[in-house]
Amino acid sequence: MKKPVYVCALLVAASFLLSTPASADVLYDNGLVNGGPIGYWGIYYNYVVSDSFTLAGTSTLTGVNLVISIASGFIPYDLSWRISDTHWDTYPFTNDHGTEASLTNLIKLCTGSVSDPTVCKTINNSPGDTYSASFSLPNVVKGPGTYFLTLDWGYGNHGSLYWDVNNGPSQAWIDGYSVKTLYGDDGKTHSNSFQILGTTDTSAVPEPSCLLLLGTLLAGLGGFIRLKHLV
């Protein structure tokens, strides 16, 4: 086999090693189960909640995990989402409700009790059921920086959805108002239970193991060429 063929094969192998994408992972974690019923924010009709999240590098966003509540006996169905550079500024008396998404992977975490609210959420003083759930994102590509996940227009087969509050590190905006405006400096973020899922582009920074393998291949190629010259 001629030298150019070996070089071509080596370049193909190196390209594959250095550009293989990472598997889907949690890119930002604001926490899911908070261990107690801190509260919730409505995300139905024109009630809108925005939570900040940060990406360390260029990323492809593929999904969201979250915790939501609904009146007891009903099933969460869908909601609308936005991912943007800023929070949702105003109370949206418009038909702009973002992109609709169906909720999947529903797991009932607990059932509310009016007599014992520490068991789970109650919805307007009535029993409510709390679920962990997920929805897909259409491979949203974002560079490193801070963004906002905004949810609204959330409903079930009957009844409205409420986004679980867990006071994670995210900064929350409720119906266009900052938490500081609504609550002052109370030491809480009043942000919600969610995780951003996806992959981070690592092609620009090869893994050390890939570089080691590439170096070994190059050294082997050099030895083979020298051997050919001696024969």
VENLIN-V958816 format. One record per residue. PHI is phi in whole degrees, -180 to 180 (NA if undefined). D_FIRST is the distance of its C-alpha to the first C-alpha in whole Angstrom. Layout:
PHI/D_FIRST
PHI/D_FIRST
//
This chain:
NA/0
-79/4
-55/7
-58/9
-67/7
-63/7
-62/11
-61/12
-63/11
-65/13
-64/16
-63/16
-63/17
-65/19
-60/21
-65/22
-64/23
-86/25
-118/27
-65/28
-71/32
-76/34
-76/36
-59/40
-148/42
-82/46
-87/46
-146/49
-126/52
-94/56
94/57
-111/57
-72/60
-96/63
81/65
179/68
-82/69
-67/69
158/70
-161/68
-123/68
-67/68
-129/65
-133/67
50/69
-105/69
-92/68
-125/65
-129/64
-117/61
-124/59
-80/57
-152/53
-121/51
-112/47
-79/45
-152/42
-60/41
-137/41
-109/41
-89/44
-117/44
-176/47
-137/51
-102/53
-157/56
-123/60
-135/62
-126/66
-152/68
-54/71
-57/72
97/71
-111/68
-116/65
-60/63
-121/61
-156/59
-158/60
-118/58
-133/56
-140/55
-125/53
-144/54
-78/54
-131/58
-70/60
-75/62
-80/65
-128/68
-66/70
-87/68
-80/71
-137/68
-95/66
-85/63
-113/62
72/58
-103/55
-74/56
-141/55
-83/55
-87/56
-129/54
53/53
-72/57
-131/59
-75/62
-86/63
-171/67
-116/70
-65/72
-141/76
-65/79
-76/81
-137/78
-68/76
-75/74
-70/72
-168/70
-69/71
-113/74
-105/74
51/77
66/79
-123/78
-57/75
-135/71
-104/68
-111/65
-126/62
-89/58
-153/56
-141/53
-147/52
-90/48
-114/47
-84/45
52/42
-78/45
-97/43
-136/45
-82/44
-62/45
148/49
-108/52
-133/53
-128/56
-96/55
-115/58
-123/60
-162/63
54/64
-98/63
-141/65
-115/65
-67/66
-162/70
102/70
-102/69
-103/66
-131/66
-90/64
-62/64
-96/65
-132/63
57/64
-71/60
-70/59
-62/58
-98/61
-108/63
-127/65
-116/67
52/68
87/67
-108/69
-73/68
-60/69
-64/70
-66/73
-80/74
-122/74
72/74
-90/73
-94/73
81/70
-120/68
-88/65
56/66
-87/63
-112/61
-80/59
-165/55
-133/52
-98/49
-109/46
162/42
-129/39
-108/39
-72/36
-112/34
-64/31
-78/32
-127/32
-62/29
-65/30
-55/30
-64/28
-68/26
-64/25
-63/25
-65/22
-63/20
-63/21
-63/20
-63/16
-64/17
-63/18
-64/15
-64/12
-63/15
-64/15
-64/11
-65/11
-64/14
-63/13
-60/11
-70/14
-81/16
-75/15
//
